[in-house]
Amino acid sequence: MKPGPRLGLPLLLSIVLGPVWAESQTSLGEQIAKQGTSKGVAPCMACHGPDGGGMALSAYPRIAGLDAAYMAKQLADFRAGTRENPIMMPMVMSLTEEQIAAVSAYYTGLPIPAPAAQPPAGDVKKTAEDLAQWGDWTGRGLPACAQCHAPGGNGIGAHFPGVAAQQASYIKAQLLAWQSGTRANDPLGLMKSVATRLTADEIEALSAYYAAQLGAAPIPAITTPLPPPVDVAVAKATVTSGPVPDHGPTPPGREPGESGYFKSPSRDAFPKGPFGEAVRQGQAIFQDTNIHSSSGTYVGNELACGNCHLDAGRLAGSAPLWAAWVAYPAYRSKTKEVDSFIERIQGCFEYSMNAQASAAGAPPAADSDTIVSLAAYSFWLAKGAPTGDDTLPGRGYPLLTETEQGFDPARGREVYAAKCALCHGADGKGVVNAQAGTLFPPLWGADSYNWGAGMHKVDTAAAFIRHNMPLGLDNALTDQEAWDVAAFVNSHERPQDPRFTGNLQETAERFHTSKFSLYGKAKGADGVLLGEQPAQSVAGSAR
């Protein structure tokens, strides 16, 4: 990967020297903001206003309250020419790294001015709210704005800036710049991908909508070093004995044909009355499982159903709920029984949500408010789907054929660093917020899925990743990259398999015979067999 701008020294000094250095930097930053520099840099406030709120008529952005690392990167990009602006580029050429860090820190510390713009109304408001909260996955593969900029639009870390209380003229100008290709310094090309899928009217609506939202401090994203790769030679070992076959991933559905994929009822068509209330609650639980008042007590990690079933369980090829509802009851080799749909949901809590480590210590009961709401939501999403069709097009994750090179966690580490760490963090912990919930899900460690979850298998994870990640980017990964990065993700320790017998090898031989499971076979970066020292859940630590 191309190294980023060298901006680490000022941040390091702030930690080592503490408040005295920070105060001097604030003074330097304030001086640049209000007076400019002796090298000819004009005061920032000349364009961005005395409060850092920007100027609507000139499309000068609000910079007060933005993340310091984000602002420093933008200034570095202006200086490097990777972001173009005829006013900013010559200014930044005269700034030192210390000055960039200081002025960025100064503006981060300023309060965000109250928005002066009036919120849109009617159809414009609805268009903006739908795109901000839900996007248009089914129609255009368009993720929600909130997916990266947080539910309130206040941003996440250094890569996803706050857009709430931003000048509408600036938001519009940037979306058009990404759309036309005149701005291209977004990570992985995410914004260009989004902008090119928006219409002119949608850009107007979103710009007006976010300009009228109250701003708040961005949600921080912690960065840590990327862990080393696992022992690749051991990772390719397999276990072939054991009387219980691996349960395997949910088989994908058949090709959709001319009729296309099944479409669930519109969100505008929620049923009324008590049943409608249950459906709405089911959707809310599905999206925020770990923090919702009804379901949070049964979740022993920091995952939500919507992390693996995109578009709130609607998206074909992302294990949609409507395809699952019509396929149950069904025999499952994982349980060696005929499971109902209710039991299937409880299984998700047991494995994907690691319910054993939750406050309740177990999945919710069949007649609980949580299960009833999720079942009502699933039933409603499947309204009109053929009952009993267990090969419905769009079911499960599309099959990903094995490659000649197999899968390699060491190769996957490079893919992860380049295309995944941006959101999920080098440490795989993602971004979790006490109020907003799971913004980017943890992929390994104590707060991710356990060793019994279907996603722990390399083939299942590879299929999901290849067709759904990174969010909103079509064909961003090759088949080989998906296989390798899935192997890297699943070569890290996670919570214990609930079926653990007390003996690692016995458990591996009974439940992990598949070559796609690394449990009890591969050694982690610490040289210990995966599953031998499972991660201990600390769910709720961010809540």
C-alpha positions in Angstrom: 0.0 0.0 0.0 1.1 3.6 -0.7 2.1 5.1 2.7 -0.1 8.0 3.9 1.1 11.4 4.9 3.6 11.6 7.8 1.5 13.3 10.4 2.4 11.0 13.4 5.0 13.2 15.2 2.6 16.0 16.5 0.2 13.4 17.8 3.0 11.5 19.5 4.3 14.7 21.1 0.8 15.4 22.4 0.9 12.1 24.3 4.4 12.4 25.6 4.5 16.1 26.6 0.8 16.3 27.6 -1.2 19.4 28.3 1.6 21.9 28.0 2.4 20.9 24.4 -1.4 20.6 23.6 -1.9 24.2 24.9 0.9 25.5 22.7 -0.6 23.7 19.7 -4.0 25.2 20.4 -2.4 28.6 20.5 -0.6 28.0 17.2 -3.7 26.6 15.6 -5.8 29.6 16.8 -3.2 31.9 15.5 -3.3 30.4 12.0 -7.1 30.3 12.1 -7.4 34.0 13.0 -4.3 35.6 11.7 -2.7 33.3 9.1 1.0 32.9 9.0 4.1 35.0 8.1 4.5 32.9 5.0 1.4 34.3 3.4 -1.2 31.8 4.5 -4.5 33.7 4.9 -6.5 33.3 8.1 -8.8 30.3 7.9 -11.7 32.3 9.2 -11.6 34.5 6.1 -13.4 31.7 4.2 -14.6 29.3 7.0 -16.1 32.0 9.2 -15.2 33.2 12.7 -16.9 30.1 14.2 -15.6 27.6 11.6 -19.2 27.1 10.3 -18.4 27.8 6.7 -20.2 30.0 4.2 -23.2 28.8 2.3 -23.1 31.1 -0.7 -19.4 30.3 -1.5 -19.7 26.6 -0.6 -17.0 26.9 2.0 -17.4 24.0 4.4 -17.9 23.8 8.1 -14.7 22.6 9.7 -15.5 23.3 13.3 -15.9 20.0 15.2 -14.6 17.8 12.4 -12.2 15.0 13.3 -8.6 16.3 13.5 -7.1 13.4 11.6 -9.6 13.8 8.8 -8.8 17.5 8.5 -5.1 16.8 8.6 -5.5 14.3 5.8 -7.4 16.7 3.6 -4.8 19.4 4.1 -2.0 16.8 3.3 -4.0 15.8 0.2 -4.2 19.4 -1.0 -0.5 19.7 -0.6 0.2 16.4 -2.4 -2.2 17.3 -5.2 -4.4 14.2 -4.6 -7.2 16.7 -3.8 -7.6 19.8 -5.9 -8.8 23.2 -5.0 -7.4 26.5 -6.4 -7.6 28.3 -3.0 -6.5 25.6 -0.6 -3.6 24.1 -2.6 -1.3 27.1 -2.6 -2.2 27.9 1.0 -1.2 24.4 2.3 2.1 24.4 0.4 3.3 27.0 3.0 2.2 25.0 6.1 4.4 22.7 8.0 3.3 19.4 9.4 3.3 21.0 12.9 1.0 23.8 11.7 -1.3 21.3 9.9 -1.7 19.3 13.1 -2.2 22.4 15.2 -4.9 24.1 13.1 -6.7 20.7 12.7 -6.6 20.3 16.5 -7.9 23.8 17.0 -10.9 23.4 14.8 -11.7 20.0 16.2 -12.0 21.7 19.6 -14.5 24.3 18.4 -18.2 23.8 19.1 -20.3 22.9 16.0 -22.5 25.9 15.1 -26.2 25.3 15.1 -27.5 24.7 11.5 -28.9 27.8 9.8 -30.6 25.7 7.1 -34.3 24.8 7.3 -35.0 21.0 6.9 -36.7 19.9 3.7 -40.3 18.8 3.8 -42.6 16.5 1.9 -41.2 14.2 -0.8 -37.8 15.8 -0.6 -37.6 15.0 3.1 -38.7 11.4 2.6 -36.2 10.8 -0.2 -33.4 12.1 2.0 -34.4 10.1 5.1 -34.8 6.9 3.1 -31.3 7.3 1.5 -29.7 8.4 4.8 -31.2 5.5 6.9 -31.6 2.7 4.4 -30.0 3.5 1.1 -31.2 1.5 -1.9 -29.6 -1.9 -1.6 -32.1 -3.9 -3.7 -32.4 -1.4 -6.5 -28.9 0.0 -6.9 -26.6 -1.7 -4.4 -26.5 1.7 -2.6 -25.7 1.6 1.1 -27.2 4.1 3.5 -25.3 7.2 4.3 -25.6 6.3 8.0 -23.6 3.1 7.2 -20.3 5.1 7.1 -21.2 8.6 8.5 -23.1 7.2 11.5 -26.8 7.4 12.2 -26.8 11.1 13.1 -24.4 12.0 10.2 -21.7 13.1 12.6 -19.0 10.9 11.1 -16.7 8.0 12.3 -13.0 8.5 12.8 -10.6 9.9 10.3 -12.1 8.5 7.1 -15.8 9.2 7.3 -16.4 12.9 8.1 -19.4 14.5 9.8 -21.9 15.8 7.3 -24.6 16.9 9.8 -24.7 20.8 10.1 -22.5 21.0 7.0 -23.2 23.6 4.4 -25.7 22.2 1.8 -23.8 23.9 -1.0 -20.6 22.2 0.0 -22.2 18.7 0.3 -23.7 19.1 -3.1 -20.4 20.4 -4.6 -18.5 17.4 -3.2 -21.0 14.8 -4.4 -20.9 16.3 -7.8 -17.1 16.3 -7.8 -17.0 12.6 -6.9 -19.6 11.9 -9.5 -17.6 13.7 -12.2 -14.2 12.4 -11.0 -12.8 15.8 -10.2 -12.4 14.7 -6.6 -10.9 11.3 -5.9 -9.2 11.2 -2.5 -11.9 9.0 -0.9 -10.7 5.7 0.6 -11.2 2.7 -1.8 -13.3 4.9 -4.1 -16.3 4.6 -1.8 -17.7 8.0 -2.3 -17.4 7.9 -6.1 -19.2 4.6 -6.1 -22.0 6.1 -4.0 -22.2 9.5 -5.8 -22.5 7.9 -9.3 -25.6 6.1 -8.2 -27.4 9.2 -7.0 -29.6 11.3 -9.1 -29.4 15.1 -9.2 -32.6 15.4 -7.2 -31.3 13.0 -4.6 -28.1 15.0 -4.2 -30.2 18.1 -3.7 -32.3 16.3 -1.1 -29.5 14.8 0.9 -27.5 18.1 0.9 -30.5 20.0 2.3 -31.3 17.2 4.8 -27.9 17.0 6.3 -27.3 20.7 6.4 -30.3 21.0 8.7 -29.2 18.3 11.2 -27.7 19.1 14.5 -24.0 18.4 14.6 -22.1 16.5 17.3 -18.6 15.2 17.9 -17.6 12.3 15.5 -17.5 8.8 16.8 -13.8 7.8 17.3 -12.3 4.9 15.5 -9.3 3.3 17.3 -6.3 2.3 15.1 -3.8 -0.4 16.2 -1.2 -2.4 14.3 -2.3 -5.3 12.1 -1.6 -8.7 13.7 0.9 -11.0 12.0 -0.3 -13.9 9.8 -1.0 -17.4 11.2 1.1 -20.5 10.5 0.0 -21.1 7.0 1.3 -24.7 6.8 -0.7 -25.7 9.8 -3.7 -23.8 8.6 -4.0 -26.1 5.6 -4.3 -29.2 7.7 -7.6 -31.0 7.9 -9.4 -33.3 10.3 -11.2 -36.1 8.6 -12.5 -38.2 11.4 -15.6 -37.8 13.6 -19.2 -39.1 13.4 -21.0 -35.8 13.1 -20.7 -34.0 9.7 -20.2 -30.3 9.6 -23.5 -28.5 9.2 -22.2 -26.5 6.2 -23.5 -23.2 4.9 -27.1 -22.6 3.8 -27.3 -23.7 0.2 -27.7 -20.8 -2.2 -30.8 -20.4 -4.2 -31.2 -21.1 -7.9 -30.8 -18.5 -10.6 -33.6 -15.9 -10.6 -34.5 -16.2 -14.3 -36.7 -13.6 -16.0 -38.8 -12.9 -13.0 -35.8 -11.7 -11.0 -35.5 -11.9 -7.2 -38.4 -11.9 -4.8 -39.2 -8.4 -3.5 -40.5 -7.8 0.0 -43.2 -5.3 0.8 -42.1 -1.7 0.8 -41.2 -0.1 4.1 -44.0 2.3 3.4 -46.4 -0.5 3.6 -46.0 -1.6 7.2 -49.1 -3.3 8.5 -51.2 -1.4 11.0 -52.3 -2.4 14.5 -50.6 -4.7 17.0 -49.1 -6.9 14.2 -47.6 -3.9 12.5 -46.1 -2.8 15.8 -44.5 -6.3 16.2 -43.1 -6.1 12.6 -41.6 -2.6 13.2 -40.1 -3.9 16.4 -38.7 -6.9 14.6 -37.0 -4.7 12.1 -35.5 -2.5 14.9 -34.3 -5.6 16.8 -32.8 -7.0 13.6 -30.8 -3.8 13.0 -29.6 -3.1 16.5 -29.8 -6.5 18.2 -27.0 -5.9 20.7 -28.4 -2.6 22.0 -32.1 -3.0 21.6 -34.0 -3.1 24.9 -35.8 -6.3 23.9 -32.9 -8.3 22.6 -29.7 -6.9 24.1 -29.9 -9.0 27.2 -29.5 -12.2 25.0 -26.5 -10.9 23.0 -23.0 -11.9 24.3 -21.0 -9.9 21.8 -21.3 -6.7 19.8 -23.1 -8.0 16.6 -26.5 -7.4 15.1 -28.5 -9.5 12.7 -28.1 -6.8 10.0 -24.3 -7.2 10.0 -24.6 -10.4 8.0 -28.0 -10.0 6.4 -27.8 -6.7 4.6 -30.6 -4.2 4.0 -32.3 -5.3 7.2 -32.7 -8.9 5.9 -34.1 -7.9 2.5 -31.1 -8.2 0.1 -30.9 -11.2 -2.2 -27.6 -13.0 -2.0 -27.1 -11.8 1.6 -29.1 -14.6 3.3 -32.4 -12.7 3.2 -35.1 -13.4 5.8 -37.8 -13.9 3.1 -35.9 -16.9 1.7 -35.3 -18.4 5.1 -38.9 -18.1 6.3 -40.4 -20.2 3.5 -37.7 -22.9 3.9 -38.6 -24.0 7.4 -39.2 -26.4 9.2 -36.2 -28.3 7.8 -33.8 -31.0 8.9 -30.3 -29.6 9.9 -27.3 -31.7 10.2 -25.9 -29.2 12.7 -28.6 -30.1 15.2 -29.4 -33.6 13.9 -33.1 -32.6 14.2 -35.9 -31.0 12.2 -35.7 -27.3 13.2 -38.5 -24.8 13.1 -37.9 -21.2 12.0 -38.1 -20.2 15.6 -35.4 -22.6 16.6 -33.3 -21.4 13.7 -33.4 -17.8 15.1 -32.5 -19.1 18.5 -29.6 -20.9 16.9 -28.4 -17.5 15.5 -28.4 -16.1 19.1 -26.6 -19.1 20.4 -23.8 -19.0 17.8 -23.6 -15.8 15.9 -24.6 -13.7 18.9 -22.8 -15.9 21.5 -25.8 -15.8 23.8 -23.9 -17.9 26.4 -21.9 -14.8 27.3 -25.0 -12.6 27.5 -26.7 -11.2 30.6 -29.4 -13.8 30.1 -26.9 -16.6 29.5 -29.0 -18.3 26.8 -31.0 -17.5 23.7 -34.4 -15.9 24.1 -37.4 -18.3 24.7 -39.7 -19.2 21.8 -42.5 -17.1 23.2 -40.3 -14.1 24.1 -41.0 -10.6 22.8 -37.7 -10.8 20.9 -38.4 -14.0 19.0 -42.1 -13.1 18.3 -41.1 -9.8 16.9 -38.3 -11.3 14.7 -40.7 -14.0 13.5 -43.4 -11.4 12.7 -40.9 -9.3 10.7 -39.6 -12.3 8.8 -43.1 -13.5 8.0 -44.1 -10.0 6.7 -40.9 -9.8 4.6 -41.9 -13.1 3.0 -45.4 -12.0 2.2 -46.2 -13.6 -1.2 -43.2 -15.9 -1.4 -43.9 -19.5 -2.1 -44.0 -21.5 1.1 -41.7 -24.5 1.0 -39.4 -23.3 -1.8 -36.1 -24.0 -0.2 -34.2 -23.1 -3.4 -35.8 -19.6 -3.8 -33.5 -17.4 -5.9 -31.4 -15.1 -3.6 -31.4 -17.6 -0.7 -28.2 -17.8 1.4 -25.0 -16.5 -0.1 -24.1 -17.1 -3.8 -21.8 -20.1 -4.2 -18.1 -19.3 -4.5 -16.1 -21.8 -6.3 -12.8 -22.9 -4.8 -9.7 -21.6 -6.6 -6.6 -23.5 -7.6 -4.5 -21.6 -5.1 -6.8 -22.5 -2.2 -6.9 -20.0 0.7 -4.0 -18.5 2.5 -4.3 -16.3 5.6 -0.9 -14.7 4.9 -2.2 -13.5 1.5 -5.4 -12.5 3.1 -3.6 -10.3 5.6 -2.5 -8.0 2.8 -6.0 -7.9 1.4 -7.4 -7.1 4.8 -4.9 -4.3 5.3 -5.7 -2.7 1.9 -9.5 -3.1 1.8 -11.0 -4.1 5.1 -9.1 -2.4 8.0 -10.4 1.0 6.9 -13.8 0.1 8.5 -13.2 -2.9 10.8 -9.8 -1.8 12.2 -6.5 -3.4 12.1 -7.4 -5.2 15.3 -10.6 -6.5 13.8 -12.7 -4.9 16.6 -14.7 -2.7 14.3 -16.4 0.4 15.7 -19.1 0.1 18.4 -20.8 3.0 20.1 -22.9 2.9 23.3 -25.7 5.0 21.7 -25.4 4.2 18.0 -24.7 0.5 18.4 -22.4 -1.5 16.0 -21.3 0.8 13.2 -18.6 -1.6 11.8 -18.9 -5.1 13.2 -16.0 -6.8 15.0 -14.6 -9.7 12.9 -12.7 -11.6 15.6 -12.0 -11.5 19.2 -14.2 -11.6 22.3 -17.1 -9.5 20.7 -17.4 -11.4 17.4 -19.2 -14.6 16.5 -18.1 -17.8 18.2 -16.5 -20.9 16.8 -19.9 -22.5 16.2 -21.3 -19.8 14.0 -21.6 -20.5 10.3 -19.5 -17.5 9.4 -16.5 -19.0 11.2 -16.1 -21.3 8.1 -13.8 -19.9 5.4 -16.2 -20.9 2.6 -19.2 -19.2 4.1 -17.3 -16.0 5.0 -15.6 -15.9 1.6 -19.0 -16.1 -0.2 -20.4 -13.3 1.9 -17.4 -11.1 1.5 -17.0 -11.6 -2.2 -20.6 -10.6 -3.0 -21.2 -8.0 -0.3 -18.0 -6.3 0.7 -16.7 -3.6 0.9 -20.1 -2.0 1.2 -21.4 -0.4 -1.9 -18.4 -1.4 -4.1 -19.2 -3.9 -6.9 -16.6 -6.5 -7.6 -14.0 -4.8 -5.5 -12.5 -8.2 -4.6 -11.5 -11.1 -6.8 -12.6 -14.6 -5.9 -9.1 -15.3 -4.7 -9.0 -12.2 -2.5 -12.3 -13.2 -0.9 -11.0 -16.7 -0.1 -7.8 -15.4 1.3 -9.2 -12.6 3.4 -11.9 -14.9 4.8 -9.1 -17.2 5.9 -7.3 -14.3 7.5 -10.3 -13.2 9.4 -11.1 -16.7 10.6 -7.5 -17.5 11.6 -8.0 -15.4 14.8 -9.3 -16.5 18.1 -13.0 -15.9 19.0 -15.4 -17.2 21.7 -15.6 -21.0 22.3 -18.0 -23.2 20.3 -21.0 -23.8 22.6 -20.8 -27.5 21.7 -17.3 -27.7 23.3 -16.9 -31.1 25.0 -14.0 -30.1 27.2 -11.5 -31.4 24.8 -10.3 -29.4 21.8 -9.5 -32.2 19.5 -12.6 -34.2 20.4 -14.7 -31.1 19.6 -12.9 -30.5 16.4 -13.3 -34.1 15.3 -17.0 -34.1 16.1 -18.1 -30.7 14.8 -15.3 -29.3 12.6 -14.5 -31.9 10.0 -14.8 -29.5 7.2 -11.5 -28.3 5.6 -13.0 -24.8 5.8 -13.0 -24.7 9.6 -9.6 -23.8 11.2 -10.8 -24.7 14.7 -8.4 -27.0 16.4 -6.2 -27.2 13.3 -4.5 -23.8 12.6 -2.3 -22.0 15.0 -3.0 -18.4 15.6 -0.3 -15.7 15.6 0.6 -16.7 19.2 1.4 -20.2 18.1 -1.6 -21.7 20.0 -4.1 -23.9 18.2 -7.3 -21.9 17.5 -10.0 -22.8 20.0 -7.5 -23.8 22.7 -7.6 -20.3 24.3 -10.9 -18.8 23.2 -11.5 -15.1 23.5 -13.5 -14.2 26.6 -16.5 -12.0 25.8 -16.6 -8.5 27.2 -19.9 -7.7 25.5 -21.5 -4.5 26.7 -18.1 -2.8 27.4 -19.0 0.0 24.9 -22.6 0.3 26.2 
